[in-house]
């Protein structure tokens, strides 16, 4: 007789989102023998198909795998299996509704950075929800070819569910090139990474530079420290054990290890896509402004507003060019 453990271990892994992170994860899992399917979230109607994807790692190692892909709109229901949300957080409310309608009952792992990205799935009433904080970067070099860098094992923690399933989720998703770990204090990890992302996803796109800028430029590092110091005050009010010195040290480590990589917001701006700055700088500013008394995070907020404006201008320009 099959045990719950055996059943869980044999489940398919659905990766929702065919972006740089989702594709890199899918290739890693595929070559390690996992059963993987990539679900496209675009409105295009892609039936089941196999697409050859290549991912380049440190040391110029490149691996390839034929990934099975299908549009979300083409699925009537999802077989039992874990569902990894690797799409942009802007789509979460739509995805939560669609997955609920398709009677998804497997564990949902939200593999996104930012504050509050899990809310649509919590509101939809899914029974098993886990949150992952990414310590990895990936960018598309050309069609179906990606460059991936892992900085550290990415923590996964339980929002709704149990530690038994969490352990199996970590085991099933981890590979030698893309590692994960179980984390009990996931809220603290979420805020830690959100603060660092509030730096990377605002400063790098505005300066139009790669992630390594903070490890090689003292002025950029000084701006990063100012953002960290004002946002840490928010976490103190929330009772989280974060400090400016530790965050700055980790930010510099990430900057050094992801030298040459472009942060996701910079990639979105270049491609004319909507950014996730609402879940970073602007969400931190909203939370700080709702506190009593309010906490001023003026630098964090204005950098977020500049990114939001730049995104709106770029997308309007792209629409105008398509109409010509």
Kinemage of the C-alpha trace (Angstrom):
@kinemage 1
@onewidth
@group {chain A} dominant
@subgroup {mainchain}
@vectorlist {calphas} color= white
{ca unk a 1} P 0.000 0.000 0.000
{ca unk a 2} L 1.290 3.480 -0.935
{ca unk a 3} L 2.081 5.748 1.989
{ca unk a 4} L 1.257 9.464 2.006
{ca unk a 5} L 4.977 10.097 1.652
{ca unk a 6} L 5.237 7.937 -1.489
{ca unk a 7} L 2.192 9.593 -3.032
{ca unk a 8} L 3.510 13.064 -2.328
{ca unk a 9} L 6.967 12.244 -3.674
{ca unk a 10} L 5.538 11.032 -6.984
{ca unk a 11} L 3.369 14.094 -7.573
{ca unk a 12} L 3.843 16.244 -10.638
{ca unk a 13} L 5.316 19.724 -10.190
{ca unk a 14} L 3.372 22.428 -11.996
{ca unk a 15} L 5.325 25.651 -12.499
{ca unk a 16} L 2.939 28.522 -13.153
{ca unk a 17} L 4.809 31.179 -15.103
{ca unk a 18} L 7.190 30.803 -18.034
{ca unk a 19} L 9.538 33.609 -16.996
{ca unk a 20} L 13.252 33.503 -16.268
{ca unk a 21} L 12.982 31.987 -12.768
{ca unk a 22} L 10.250 29.513 -13.655
{ca unk a 23} L 12.122 28.214 -16.692
{ca unk a 24} L 15.417 27.874 -14.810
{ca unk a 25} L 13.683 25.957 -12.026
{ca unk a 26} L 11.854 23.710 -14.501
{ca unk a 27} L 15.048 22.767 -16.345
{ca unk a 28} L 16.841 22.001 -13.072
{ca unk a 29} L 13.993 19.761 -11.911
{ca unk a 30} L 13.631 18.056 -15.284
{ca unk a 31} L 17.267 16.991 -15.543
{ca unk a 32} L 17.071 15.661 -11.980
{ca unk a 33} L 14.235 13.321 -12.910
{ca unk a 34} L 11.225 15.219 -11.555
{ca unk a 35} L 7.926 15.233 -13.462
{ca unk a 36} L 7.474 18.860 -14.482
{ca unk a 37} L 4.952 20.877 -16.485
{ca unk a 38} L 5.194 24.615 -17.184
{ca unk a 39} L 1.901 26.503 -17.282
{ca unk a 40} L 1.893 29.703 -19.313
{ca unk a 41} L -0.201 32.490 -17.835
{ca unk a 42} L -0.569 34.514 -21.044
{ca unk a 43} L -3.926 34.690 -22.791
{ca unk a 44} L -2.563 32.846 -25.824
{ca unk a 45} L -3.972 29.340 -26.212
{ca unk a 46} L -0.954 27.025 -26.189
{ca unk a 47} L -1.839 23.345 -26.205
{ca unk a 48} L 0.554 20.828 -24.689
{ca unk a 49} L 3.885 21.137 -26.438
{ca unk a 50} L 7.571 20.487 -25.787
{ca unk a 51} L 10.041 23.364 -25.969
{ca unk a 52} L 13.819 22.956 -25.713
{ca unk a 53} L 15.140 25.289 -23.003
{ca unk a 54} L 18.776 25.945 -22.097
{ca unk a 55} L 20.095 27.433 -18.852
{ca unk a 56} L 23.638 28.693 -18.294
{ca unk a 57} L 25.133 28.497 -14.789
{ca unk a 58} L 28.340 29.708 -13.160
{ca unk a 59} L 31.470 28.394 -14.829
{ca unk a 60} L 29.733 28.450 -18.238
{ca unk a 61} L 27.983 25.133 -17.538
{ca unk a 62} L 24.858 24.912 -19.701
{ca unk a 63} L 22.101 22.340 -19.359
{ca unk a 64} L 19.169 21.739 -21.691
{ca unk a 65} L 15.821 20.015 -21.353
{ca unk a 66} L 12.603 19.655 -23.373
{ca unk a 67} L 9.901 21.193 -21.175
{ca unk a 68} L 6.216 20.369 -21.457
{ca unk a 69} L 4.203 23.602 -21.662
{ca unk a 70} L 0.536 24.484 -21.816
{ca unk a 71} L -1.589 27.599 -21.381
{ca unk a 72} L -3.600 27.878 -18.186
{ca unk a 73} L -6.686 28.447 -20.329
{ca unk a 74} L -6.248 24.987 -21.900
{ca unk a 75} L -6.410 23.134 -18.592
{ca unk a 76} L -9.771 21.891 -17.368
{ca unk a 77} L -8.329 20.716 -14.061
{ca unk a 78} L -4.977 20.060 -12.428
{ca unk a 79} L -3.915 16.570 -11.391
{ca unk a 80} L -2.742 16.170 -7.844
{ca unk a 81} L 0.665 17.773 -7.498
{ca unk a 82} L 2.444 20.796 -6.094
{ca unk a 83} L 1.898 24.159 -7.756
{ca unk a 84} L 4.781 26.630 -7.865
{ca unk a 85} L 3.727 30.223 -8.534
{ca unk a 86} L 6.629 31.779 -10.468
{ca unk a 87} L 4.603 34.324 -12.470
{ca unk a 88} L 4.614 38.066 -11.777
{ca unk a 89} L 2.821 38.970 -8.544
{ca unk a 90} L 0.553 41.356 -10.461
{ca unk a 91} L -1.248 38.277 -11.791
{ca unk a 92} L -1.847 36.608 -8.419
{ca unk a 93} L -5.505 37.541 -8.008
{ca unk a 94} L -6.297 36.189 -11.476
{ca unk a 95} L -4.225 33.041 -10.857
{ca unk a 96} L -5.841 32.353 -7.489
{ca unk a 97} L -9.289 32.575 -9.076
{ca unk a 98} L -8.345 30.369 -12.031
{ca unk a 99} L -6.670 27.708 -9.899
{ca unk a 100} L -9.627 27.622 -7.513
{ca unk a 101} L -12.007 27.146 -10.474
{ca unk a 102} L -9.842 24.247 -11.704
{ca unk a 103} L -10.204 22.623 -8.272
{ca unk a 104} L -6.507 22.624 -7.496
{ca unk a 105} L -5.935 20.907 -4.158
{ca unk a 106} L -2.177 20.393 -4.064
{ca unk a 107} L 0.177 22.571 -2.019
{ca unk a 108} L 0.823 26.021 -3.456
{ca unk a 109} L 4.355 27.428 -3.207
{ca unk a 110} L 4.540 31.150 -3.904
{ca unk a 111} L 7.984 31.783 -5.372
{ca unk a 112} L 7.903 35.576 -5.497
{ca unk a 113} L 9.492 38.443 -3.634
{ca unk a 114} L 7.523 41.257 -2.040
{ca unk a 115} L 5.097 42.007 0.778
{ca unk a 116} L 1.545 40.630 0.670
{ca unk a 117} L 1.885 38.625 -2.555
{ca unk a 118} L 0.214 35.650 -0.865
{ca unk a 119} L -3.025 37.495 -0.011
{ca unk a 120} L -5.076 36.432 -3.103
{ca unk a 121} L -4.335 32.750 -2.427
{ca unk a 122} L -5.154 33.107 1.264
{ca unk a 123} L -8.423 34.865 0.381
{ca unk a 124} L -9.290 32.098 -2.106
{ca unk a 125} L -9.175 29.538 0.709
{ca unk a 126} L -6.459 27.168 -0.479
{ca unk a 127} L -5.658 24.664 2.313
{ca unk a 128} L -1.868 24.429 1.880
{ca unk a 129} L 0.081 27.606 1.112
{ca unk a 130} L 3.844 28.029 1.427
{ca unk a 131} L 5.992 31.078 0.837
{ca unk a 132} L 9.425 31.029 -0.808
{ca unk a 133} L 11.921 33.887 -0.661
{ca unk a 134} L 14.207 33.778 -3.680
{ca unk a 135} L 17.964 34.150 -3.351
{ca unk a 136} L 18.619 33.603 -7.041
{ca unk a 137} L 18.560 35.653 -10.227
{ca unk a 138} L 17.808 34.651 -13.789
{ca unk a 139} L 17.558 36.558 -17.039
{ca unk a 140} L 16.730 35.670 -20.620
{ca unk a 141} L 19.705 35.977 -22.963
{ca unk a 142} L 17.802 35.082 -26.100
{ca unk a 143} L 14.626 33.176 -26.840
{ca unk a 144} L 14.473 29.959 -24.759
{ca unk a 145} L 17.969 30.593 -23.347
{ca unk a 146} L 18.545 31.830 -19.784
{ca unk a 147} L 21.431 32.783 -17.508
{ca unk a 148} L 20.924 31.703 -13.885
{ca unk a 149} L 22.829 32.584 -10.710
{ca unk a 150} L 22.117 31.228 -7.224
{ca unk a 151} L 23.307 33.330 -4.286
{ca unk a 152} L 22.155 31.051 -1.437
{ca unk a 153} L 19.555 28.389 -0.651
{ca unk a 154} L 16.102 29.995 -0.893
{ca unk a 155} L 13.979 29.599 2.283
{ca unk a 156} L 10.448 28.172 2.150
{ca unk a 157} L 8.066 28.530 5.084
{ca unk a 158} L 4.514 27.543 5.966
{ca unk a 159} L 1.672 30.055 5.776
{ca unk a 160} L -1.132 27.469 5.917
{ca unk a 161} L -0.223 23.797 6.149
{ca unk a 162} L 2.117 21.596 8.179
{ca unk a 163} L 5.836 21.031 8.580
{ca unk a 164} L 5.548 17.458 7.285
{ca unk a 165} L 4.572 18.666 3.825
{ca unk a 166} L 7.096 21.506 3.994
{ca unk a 167} L 9.954 19.046 4.338
{ca unk a 168} L 8.837 17.123 1.265
{ca unk a 169} L 8.317 20.307 -0.734
{ca unk a 170} L 11.888 21.386 -0.024
{ca unk a 171} L 13.207 17.937 -0.954
{ca unk a 172} L 11.251 17.799 -4.208
{ca unk a 173} L 12.211 21.303 -5.367
{ca unk a 174} L 15.885 21.274 -4.400
{ca unk a 175} L 18.607 20.464 -6.911
{ca unk a 176} L 22.360 20.947 -6.742
{ca unk a 177} L 22.129 24.157 -8.810
{ca unk a 178} L 18.903 25.603 -7.339
{ca unk a 179} L 18.657 24.850 -3.633
{ca unk a 180} L 15.916 25.449 -1.074
{ca unk a 181} L 15.669 25.116 2.703
{ca unk a 182} L 12.875 24.966 5.280
{ca unk a 183} L 12.416 28.126 7.354
{ca unk a 184} L 10.261 28.528 10.467
{ca unk a 185} L 10.530 32.347 10.643
{ca unk a 186} L 9.411 32.987 7.094
{ca unk a 187} L 7.865 36.418 7.795
{ca unk a 188} L 11.244 37.692 8.910
{ca unk a 189} L 12.843 36.290 5.743
{ca unk a 190} L 10.117 37.880 3.590
{ca unk a 191} L 10.783 41.319 5.043
{ca unk a 192} L 14.558 40.901 4.923
{ca unk a 193} L 14.469 40.125 1.210
{ca unk a 194} L 11.756 42.731 0.482
{ca unk a 195} L 13.969 45.455 1.929
{ca unk a 196} L 16.944 44.334 -0.148
{ca unk a 197} L 14.733 44.093 -3.219
{ca unk a 198} L 13.457 47.603 -2.523
{ca unk a 199} L 17.084 48.644 -3.017
{ca unk a 200} L 17.977 46.486 -6.044
{ca unk a 201} L 14.663 46.963 -7.872
{ca unk a 202} L 14.710 50.739 -7.610
{ca unk a 203} L 18.351 51.861 -7.698
{ca unk a 204} L 19.630 49.474 -10.390
{ca unk a 205} L 16.898 50.251 -12.971
{ca unk a 206} L 17.130 53.998 -12.360
{ca unk a 207} L 20.916 53.942 -12.795
{ca unk a 208} L 20.541 51.349 -15.577
{ca unk a 209} L 23.226 49.112 -14.100
{ca unk a 210} L 23.610 45.475 -13.059
{ca unk a 211} L 23.241 44.084 -9.523
{ca unk a 212} L 26.965 44.368 -8.802
{ca unk a 213} L 26.834 48.169 -8.492
{ca unk a 214} L 26.630 48.192 -4.676
{ca unk a 215} L 29.743 46.068 -4.212
{ca unk a 216} L 31.839 48.263 -6.505
{ca unk a 217} L 30.474 51.798 -5.973
{ca unk a 218} L 30.534 53.543 -2.570
{ca unk a 219} L 27.915 56.146 -3.468
{ca unk a 220} L 25.424 53.483 -4.578
{ca unk a 221} L 26.198 51.521 -1.406
{ca unk a 222} L 25.489 54.651 0.636
{ca unk a 223} L 22.064 55.033 -0.995
{ca unk a 224} L 21.359 51.370 -0.237
{ca unk a 225} L 22.221 51.875 3.431
{ca unk a 226} L 19.873 54.867 3.694
{ca unk a 227} L 16.976 52.808 2.329
{ca unk a 228} L 17.785 49.923 4.653
{ca unk a 229} L 17.992 52.143 7.730
{ca unk a 230} L 14.598 53.768 7.198
{ca unk a 231} L 12.804 50.533 6.317
{ca unk a 232} L 14.263 48.635 9.279
{ca unk a 233} L 12.325 51.032 11.512
{ca unk a 234} L 9.130 49.561 10.059
{ca unk a 235} L 10.223 46.007 10.904
{ca unk a 236} L 11.033 47.027 14.468
{ca unk a 237} L 7.428 48.174 14.885
{ca unk a 238} L 6.332 44.765 13.556
{ca unk a 239} L 8.468 42.979 16.129
{ca unk a 240} L 10.907 41.425 13.668
{ca unk a 241} L 14.554 40.901 14.587
{ca unk a 242} L 16.235 42.688 11.689
{ca unk a 243} L 19.100 45.164 11.878
{ca unk a 244} L 20.692 47.523 9.381
{ca unk a 245} L 24.216 46.167 9.668
{ca unk a 246} L 23.224 42.564 8.948
{ca unk a 247} L 21.012 43.558 6.033
{ca unk a 248} L 23.713 45.729 4.498
{ca unk a 249} L 26.275 42.940 4.755
{ca unk a 250} L 23.874 40.515 3.062
{ca unk a 251} L 23.021 43.050 0.350
{ca unk a 252} L 26.703 43.508 -0.491
{ca unk a 253} L 27.187 39.739 -0.639
{ca unk a 254} L 24.245 39.379 -3.028
{ca unk a 255} L 25.546 42.282 -5.101
{ca unk a 256} L 28.974 40.718 -5.429
{ca unk a 257} L 27.656 37.240 -6.261
{ca unk a 258} L 25.183 38.521 -8.873
{ca unk a 259} L 27.673 40.769 -10.686
{ca unk a 260} L 26.565 41.221 -14.291
{ca unk a 261} L 22.970 40.087 -13.650
{ca unk a 262} L 20.091 42.489 -14.242
{ca unk a 263} L 17.416 42.722 -11.568
{ca unk a 264} L 13.899 41.684 -12.647
{ca unk a 265} L 12.489 45.230 -12.559
{ca unk a 266} L 15.222 46.447 -14.913
{ca unk a 267} L 14.369 43.579 -17.269
{ca unk a 268} L 10.659 44.472 -17.052
{ca unk a 269} L 11.337 48.115 -17.868
{ca unk a 270} L 13.468 47.201 -20.883
{ca unk a 271} L 10.788 44.809 -22.135
{ca unk a 272} L 7.925 47.231 -21.573
{ca unk a 273} L 6.327 45.002 -18.908
{ca unk a 274} L 4.577 46.000 -15.707
{ca unk a 275} L 6.897 45.890 -12.687
{ca unk a 276} L 6.307 44.507 -9.183
{ca unk a 277} L 7.351 47.712 -7.410
{ca unk a 278} L 3.872 47.928 -5.830
{ca unk a 279} L 4.788 44.902 -3.679
{ca unk a 280} L 8.178 46.337 -2.692
{ca unk a 281} L 8.909 50.048 -2.111
{ca unk a 282} L 5.311 51.189 -2.439
{ca unk a 283} L 3.848 48.463 -0.196
{ca unk a 284} L 6.486 49.170 2.474
{ca unk a 285} L 5.578 52.866 2.230
{ca unk a 286} L 1.853 52.066 2.564
{ca unk a 287} L 2.428 49.947 5.660
{ca unk a 288} L 4.706 52.583 7.211
{ca unk a 289} L 2.125 55.304 6.524
{ca unk a 290} L -0.665 53.286 8.157
{ca unk a 291} L 1.237 52.855 11.421
{ca unk a 292} L 0.421 54.958 14.475
{ca unk a 293} L 2.478 57.051 14.663
{ca unk a 294} L 3.491 56.990 11.002
{ca unk a 295} L 7.055 56.078 10.011
{ca unk a 296} L 8.671 58.171 7.297
{ca unk a 297} L 10.267 56.118 4.516
{ca unk a 298} L 10.595 58.996 2.069
{ca unk a 299} L 13.625 57.685 0.126
{ca unk a 300} L 12.105 54.244 -0.296
{ca unk a 301} L 8.797 55.740 -1.411
{ca unk a 302} L 10.144 58.263 -3.917
{ca unk a 303} L 12.403 55.663 -5.569
{ca unk a 304} L 9.382 53.383 -5.899
{ca unk a 305} L 7.292 56.186 -7.392
{ca unk a 306} L 10.048 56.927 -9.918
{ca unk a 307} L 10.090 53.263 -11.000
{ca unk a 308} L 6.300 53.270 -11.257
{ca unk a 309} L 6.387 56.404 -13.408
{ca unk a 310} L 9.174 55.037 -15.601
{ca unk a 311} L 7.213 51.823 -16.116
{ca unk a 312} L 4.063 53.717 -17.071
{ca unk a 313} L 5.975 55.931 -19.540
{ca unk a 314} L 7.746 52.944 -21.131
{ca unk a 315} L 4.530 50.967 -21.531
{ca unk a 316} L 2.713 53.971 -23.023
{ca unk a 317} L 5.586 54.473 -25.459
{ca unk a 318} L 5.465 50.803 -26.493
{ca unk a 319} L 1.716 51.019 -27.102
{ca unk a 320} L 2.235 54.142 -29.232
{ca unk a 321} L 4.954 52.453 -31.298
{ca unk a 322} L 2.717 49.425 -31.952
{ca unk a 323} L -0.074 51.699 -33.187
{ca unk a 324} L 2.206 53.476 -35.719
